[in-house]
Amino acid sequence: MSSHIVYEQPLNERVRTFLRIEHLFDLVQHYRDRESEWDNRLTIVALLDILDLLGRSDVKNELMKELERHSTTLSALQRNPGVDQERLHSILQDINNIVTTLRDGACQPGQALRKDELVGTIKQRVVIASGTCNFDLPGYHHWLNKPVELRKARLDEWQQDLTVVRRGLKLALHMIRNSTTPTRERAGSGFFQRPIEANVACQMIRVLLSADSRYFPEISGGRHRFTVRFMEQQRTLDRPVQTEDDVDFELHCCIL
């Protein structure tokens, strides 16, 4: 178990969407390798949530724009003797490969899910409380009782055209998260605020606290400044309140 808890706050809609989809891909990966009916159900729900986000925002084009922006920034480092050129070349090549795939007109992430009749039936019912019960969807119940290997193979087929999105998101968010110089800060009486320089494209705030800390941060921000309030909640029955203690924490302002 990590000795720290990382709290992240996106500062624009693009990164907010990327983080939501990353979260769903993590859920898919967690449940996909398990074998029970209940794990398969949760995998499919997460895949449908990914499909919903892909449909509500132009993730494909947004991801291309983000990766191309990173490529431009990183390309400027090719003549910098202090940069690991082999590693830089590898990252630029990965970006180019992903963008080339996304730009291809045949690349339609989520199409396998959209075209599948069983998935379509599940999608219609999953928005209803307990709408995918065995008596509601006997065909789904039948599928969930097929041999494990057949179910896993079908889950992989449904995800195949999403792989490029997952790879692109992983790369983009990795670069964003690592585009920072961590600093140690103190929040007096649980409050911390900092302006954002006008010429700096700050995309994400990350706050690291010890895993045994009794505080958690509520982070808010916009184009010009961000605020961190450290909260305490002794019992889940109680409303969280801002602490009156000074809180030491690690701050990452991700600016790529």
C-alpha positions in Angstrom: 0.0 0.0 0.0 1.3 3.5 -0.9 2.5 5.7 1.9 0.7 8.7 0.3 -2.8 9.4 -1.1 -2.9 11.5 -4.3 -5.8 13.9 -4.8 -6.2 15.3 -8.3 -8.2 18.3 -9.6 -8.4 18.9 -13.4 -8.5 22.6 -14.3 -10.1 22.2 -17.8 -12.9 20.2 -19.3 -10.5 18.1 -21.5 -8.5 16.8 -18.7 -11.6 16.3 -16.6 -13.0 14.0 -19.3 -9.7 12.2 -19.7 -9.6 11.4 -15.9 -13.1 10.1 -15.9 -12.4 7.7 -18.8 -9.1 6.7 -17.2 -11.0 5.8 -14.1 -13.5 3.7 -16.1 -10.7 1.9 -17.9 -9.1 1.1 -14.5 -12.4 -0.4 -13.4 -12.6 -2.5 -16.6 -9.1 -3.8 -16.1 -9.8 -4.7 -12.5 -13.0 -6.7 -13.2 -12.1 -8.1 -16.6 -9.6 -10.6 -15.2 -12.2 -12.0 -12.7 -14.5 -14.8 -13.6 -17.8 -14.4 -11.8 -21.1 -13.3 -13.3 -21.0 -10.2 -11.0 -17.5 -9.2 -12.2 -18.6 -9.5 -15.8 -21.7 -7.3 -15.1 -19.5 -4.6 -13.6 -17.1 -4.8 -16.6 -19.9 -4.2 -19.0 -21.4 -1.3 -17.0 -18.0 0.4 -17.0 -17.6 -0.2 -20.8 -21.1 1.3 -21.3 -20.1 4.3 -19.2 -17.0 4.7 -21.5 -19.2 4.5 -24.5 -21.5 7.2 -23.0 -18.6 9.6 -22.4 -17.2 9.0 -25.9 -20.7 9.8 -27.3 -21.1 13.0 -25.2 -17.8 14.6 -26.1 -15.4 14.4 -29.1 -12.8 12.4 -27.1 -11.1 11.2 -30.2 -10.3 14.7 -31.6 -9.6 16.1 -28.1 -7.1 13.3 -27.5 -5.4 14.0 -30.9 -5.2 17.7 -30.1 -3.7 17.0 -26.7 -1.1 14.6 -28.0 -0.1 16.9 -30.9 0.3 19.7 -28.4 2.6 17.5 -26.3 4.5 16.5 -29.4 5.2 20.1 -30.3 6.4 20.9 -26.8 8.7 17.9 -26.6 10.1 18.4 -30.1 11.6 21.6 -29.0 13.8 19.6 -26.6 15.5 17.6 -29.3 18.5 19.9 -29.3 18.8 20.1 -25.6 21.9 18.2 -24.4 20.5 17.7 -20.9 17.6 15.6 -22.2 17.7 11.8 -22.7 17.3 11.8 -26.5 16.6 8.1 -26.8 13.8 8.3 -24.3 12.5 11.5 -26.0 12.5 9.9 -29.4 10.6 6.9 -28.0 7.9 9.1 -26.6 7.5 11.1 -29.8 7.3 7.9 -31.8 4.6 6.6 -29.5 2.6 9.9 -29.8 3.0 9.8 -33.6 1.7 6.2 -33.8 -1.3 6.8 -31.6 -2.2 10.1 -33.5 -1.9 8.3 -36.9 -4.2 5.6 -35.7 -6.8 8.0 -34.3 -6.7 10.1 -37.5 -7.5 7.1 -39.7 -11.2 7.3 -40.7 -11.6 3.6 -40.0 -10.8 4.3 -36.3 -14.2 4.4 -34.6 -13.7 3.7 -30.9 -16.6 2.0 -29.3 -18.1 0.7 -32.6 -17.9 -2.9 -31.5 -20.1 -2.1 -28.5 -22.5 0.0 -30.5 -23.1 -2.7 -33.1 -23.6 -5.5 -30.6 -27.3 -6.5 -30.1 -26.8 -7.9 -26.6 -24.9 -4.8 -25.5 -27.6 -2.6 -26.9 -30.3 -4.5 -24.9 -28.2 -4.2 -21.7 -27.7 -0.5 -22.4 -31.4 0.2 -22.5 -32.1 -1.6 -19.2 -29.0 -0.6 -17.2 -30.4 2.9 -16.5 -33.3 1.3 -14.6 -32.8 0.3 -11.0 -32.1 -3.5 -11.1 -33.2 -3.4 -14.7 -30.8 -6.2 -15.8 -32.3 -8.8 -13.5 -32.4 -12.4 -14.8 -36.2 -12.2 -15.5 -35.7 -8.9 -17.4 -32.9 -10.1 -19.7 -32.9 -13.9 -20.0 -30.5 -13.6 -22.9 -28.0 -11.7 -20.8 -28.5 -14.3 -18.0 -27.8 -17.0 -20.6 -24.6 -15.3 -21.7 -23.4 -14.8 -18.2 -23.6 -18.5 -17.6 -21.4 -19.4 -20.6 -17.9 -20.8 -20.0 -15.5 -18.3 -18.6 -13.1 -18.3 -21.6 -15.9 -17.5 -24.0 -17.1 -14.6 -21.9 -13.5 -13.2 -21.5 -13.0 -13.5 -25.3 -16.2 -11.6 -26.0 -15.2 -8.9 -23.4 -11.9 -8.5 -25.2 -13.6 -8.2 -28.6 -15.8 -5.4 -27.3 -12.8 -3.5 -26.0 -10.5 -4.0 -29.0 -11.3 -0.7 -30.8 -11.0 1.2 -27.4 -7.3 0.2 -27.0 -6.0 3.2 -28.9 -8.0 5.5 -26.7 -6.7 3.9 -23.6 -3.1 4.0 -24.8 -3.4 7.7 -25.8 -5.0 8.7 -22.5 -2.4 6.8 -20.5 0.4 8.6 -22.4 -1.2 12.1 -22.2 -2.0 11.9 -18.5 1.4 10.4 -17.7 3.1 13.4 -19.4 0.8 15.9 -17.7 1.3 14.3 -14.2 5.1 14.4 -14.7 5.3 18.0 -15.9 5.8 19.4 -12.5 8.4 20.3 -9.9 6.9 19.1 -6.5 7.0 21.6 -3.7 6.4 21.3 0.1 3.7 23.7 1.2 1.8 24.6 4.4 -1.9 25.4 4.5 -2.5 27.8 7.4 -5.7 26.9 9.3 -6.4 24.4 6.5 -6.4 27.0 3.7 -4.1 27.4 0.8 -4.4 29.6 -2.3 -2.1 30.4 -5.2 -2.4 32.4 -8.4 -1.7 30.8 -11.7 0.6 32.8 -14.0 -1.2 34.1 -17.1 1.4 32.5 -19.5 1.3 29.1 -17.8 -1.1 26.4 -19.0 -1.7 24.6 -15.7 -3.9 21.6 -16.4 -4.0 19.7 -13.1 -3.4 20.2 -9.4 -2.2 17.2 -7.4 -2.0 17.2 -3.6 -0.2 14.4 -1.8 -0.9 13.6 1.8 0.3 10.9 4.1 -2.0 7.8 4.0 -2.6 8.1 7.7 -3.5 11.8 7.5 -6.9 12.7 9.1 -7.4 15.5 6.5 -8.5 15.4 2.9 -8.3 18.3 0.4 -11.2 20.0 -1.5 -9.5 21.6 -4.5 -11.1 24.2 -6.7 -9.6 26.2 -9.5 -9.9 28.2 -12.6 -7.7 30.1 -15.1 -6.3 32.5 -12.6 -5.9 30.8 -9.3 -6.6 27.6 -7.3 -7.6 27.0 -3.7 -7.1 24.0 -1.4 -9.2 23.6 1.7 -8.2 20.8 4.1 -11.3 19.1 5.6 -11.9 16.8 8.5 -14.8 14.3 8.9 -14.6 12.3 12.1 -17.7 10.2 11.3 -19.5 9.7 8.0 -22.6 10.9 9.8 -21.1 14.3 10.2 -20.6 17.1 7.7 -17.0 17.7 6.8 -15.5 20.9 8.2 -12.4 22.8 7.3 -9.7 22.1 9.9 -8.2 24.8 12.1 -4.8 23.1 12.0 -1.9 24.0 9.8 -1.4 21.2 7.2 1.8 20.3 5.5 1.4 18.7 2.1 3.2 18.1 -1.3 1.9 20.1 -4.2 2.2 19.4 -7.9 1.1 22.0 -10.4 1.1 20.1 -13.8 1.8 22.6 -16.5 2.5 20.7 -19.7 
